[in-house]
């Protein structure tokens, strides 16, 4: 329903109009590799953010077969958000965010 056809007499708060703004941002895509994860962590740290990287570990079983653990995948977190392979880490106006590849490709284009 168009905003001009709303019955404002029943509304305590009226909707406000907003406009998108052009935003320049820095971003890196996480490829799921050790190099990619470490590069993102270094970039986040150098830019004043918080990030962590944990290397993948293979499955382990003792020789007698009584002890062991399952394989653990690599893990990247940026500002307490887990980053899955293929996702993008963005720095926008001093704030860190994580976005999946489809959303990123839909919203942003590369800028020189």
Secondary structure as UniProt FT lines:
FT   HELIX           3..5
FT   HELIX           8..10
FT   STRAND          26..29
FT   HELIX           34..46
FT   TURN            47..48
FT   STRAND          51..54
FT   STRAND          60..61
FT   TURN            63..64
FT   STRAND          68..69
FT   STRAND          75..78
FT   TURN            79..80
FT   STRAND          81..83
FT   TURN            85..86
FT   STRAND          88..92
FT   TURN            93..94
FT   STRAND          95..99
FT   HELIX           101..107
//
